[in-house]
Amino acid sequence: MKPSTLRVALALSLMLNLGVLGAVAYRAAAPGGFASVFGGAPAAPSLPQQLALDERQLRQWREAERAFLESLASGAAEIRTRRERLIHEIFAPTPDEATIEAERAGIARVQDEQQRLVIRQLLREREMLDAEQRDRLARILLAQPTGASAFEQLHRD
């Protein structure tokens, strides 16, 4: 495989990952917040409703959710900026491999931070829930679709 082909393949792979993270961040920042990420269609009950949180749990949930969503949105904005720079550099008249690598590494770093952020949030939520609610949350998360991203759909016949 030629280096330019490898760069394009790497960029396409990165865009796929970015699309998934961007969609999660976008849905999390939308009305309904974190619940819309895991709650499915807008008409579906919110995640706190699905888990039947009591008032104490709901207060804790909302407090933890606020900071989480702000951090997630901030990371999504950085990824979006780096993605745009990466795409522009890949398709520049003379792409600079060092710039491409720097943007790829930056995107990977933010994606790693966001994965850690999501895991920390789920662990916080786990501590707020009783055993039945934890089981319900795990089932909801496992039932989320993991189909092809919009980027992947562009390349299907």
C-alpha positions in Angstrom: 0.0 0.0 0.0 1.4 3.4 -0.9 2.0 6.0 1.9 -0.7 8.3 0.4 -3.2 5.5 0.3 -2.3 4.6 3.8 -2.9 8.2 4.9 -6.3 8.3 3.3 -7.2 5.0 4.9 -6.1 6.3 8.3 -8.0 9.5 7.8 -11.2 7.6 6.9 -10.8 5.4 9.9 -10.4 8.5 12.2 -13.4 10.1 10.6 -15.5 7.1 11.4 -14.5 7.2 15.1 -15.0 11.0 15.2 -18.5 10.6 13.7 -19.5 8.2 16.5 -18.1 10.4 19.2 -19.5 13.5 17.6 -23.0 12.0 17.5 -22.8 11.0 21.1 -21.7 14.5 22.2 -24.3 16.2 20.0 -27.1 14.0 21.4 -25.8 14.6 24.9 -25.8 18.4 24.5 -29.3 18.4 23.0 -32.4 18.8 25.0 -32.8 15.7 27.1 -29.1 15.6 27.7 -27.4 12.4 28.6 -30.8 10.6 28.6 -31.1 11.3 24.8 -27.8 9.5 24.2 -29.2 6.3 25.8 -32.9 6.9 25.6 -33.4 6.4 21.9 -36.2 8.3 20.1 -37.2 11.7 21.6 -40.6 10.3 22.7 -39.0 7.6 24.8 -38.9 8.2 28.6 -35.7 9.8 29.9 -33.0 7.6 31.3 -33.7 8.7 34.9 -37.4 7.7 34.3 -36.4 4.4 32.9 -34.3 3.7 35.9 -37.0 4.9 38.3 -34.7 7.2 40.2 -35.9 8.5 43.6 -35.5 12.2 44.4 -32.1 11.8 46.1 -30.8 9.8 43.2 -32.2 12.2 40.7 -30.4 15.2 42.4 -27.1 13.3 42.4 -27.7 12.2 38.8 -28.3 15.8 37.6 -25.3 17.1 39.5 -22.9 14.5 38.0 -24.5 14.8 34.5 -24.0 18.6 34.2 -20.2 18.5 34.5 -20.0 15.3 32.4 -21.9 16.9 29.5 -19.8 20.0 29.6 -16.6 18.0 29.4 -18.0 15.8 26.7 -19.1 18.8 24.6 -15.7 20.4 25.0 -13.9 17.3 23.8 -16.3 17.0 20.9 -15.6 20.6 19.9 -11.8 19.9 19.9 -12.2 16.7 17.9 -14.4 18.6 15.3 -11.7 21.3 15.0 -8.9 18.8 14.7 -10.9 16.7 12.2 -11.4 19.7 10.0 -7.7 20.5 10.0 -6.9 16.9 9.3 -9.2 16.7 6.3 -7.9 20.0 4.9 -4.3 18.8 5.3 -5.0 15.4 3.7 -6.5 17.1 0.7 -4.0 20.0 0.5 -1.9 20.2 -2.7 1.1 18.9 -0.8 0.0 17.2 2.4 2.4 17.5 5.3 2.8 14.1 7.0 3.9 15.7 10.3 0.8 17.9 10.5 -1.4 14.9 9.6 0.2 12.8 12.3 -0.1 15.6 14.9 -3.8 16.0 14.2 -4.3 12.2 14.3 -2.5 12.0 17.6 -4.5 14.9 19.0 -7.8 13.3 18.0 -6.7 10.0 19.5 -5.8 11.7 22.8 -9.2 13.4 23.0 -11.0 10.2 22.1 -9.1 8.4 24.8 -10.0 11.2 27.3 -13.6 11.0 26.3 -13.7 7.2 26.7 -12.3 7.6 30.2 -14.8 10.4 30.9 -17.7 8.1 29.9 -16.4 5.2 32.0 -15.9 7.5 35.1 -19.5 8.8 34.6 -20.9 5.3 34.4 -19.0 4.3 37.5 -20.5 7.4 39.3 -23.9 6.5 38.1 -23.4 2.9 39.2 -22.7 4.0 42.8 -26.0 6.0 42.8 -28.1 3.0 41.7 -29.4 0.0 43.5 -28.7 -3.5 42.1 -32.0 -3.6 40.0 -31.3 -0.2 38.6 -27.7 -1.1 37.7 -29.0 -4.2 35.9 -31.6 -2.1 34.0 -28.9 0.5 33.0 -26.6 -2.3 31.8 -29.4 -3.8 29.7 -30.2 -0.3 28.2 -26.6 0.3 27.3 -26.2 -3.2 25.8 -29.4 -2.7 23.7 -28.0 0.4 22.0 -27.4 0.0 18.3 -23.9 -0.2 17.0 -24.5 -0.2 13.3 -22.6 1.6 10.6 -21.8 5.3 11.0 -22.9 7.9 8.5 -19.3 7.9 7.2 -19.4 4.2 6.6 -22.8 4.5 4.9 -21.2 6.9 2.4 -19.0 4.2 1.2 -21.5 1.4 0.8 -23.0 0.6 -2.6 
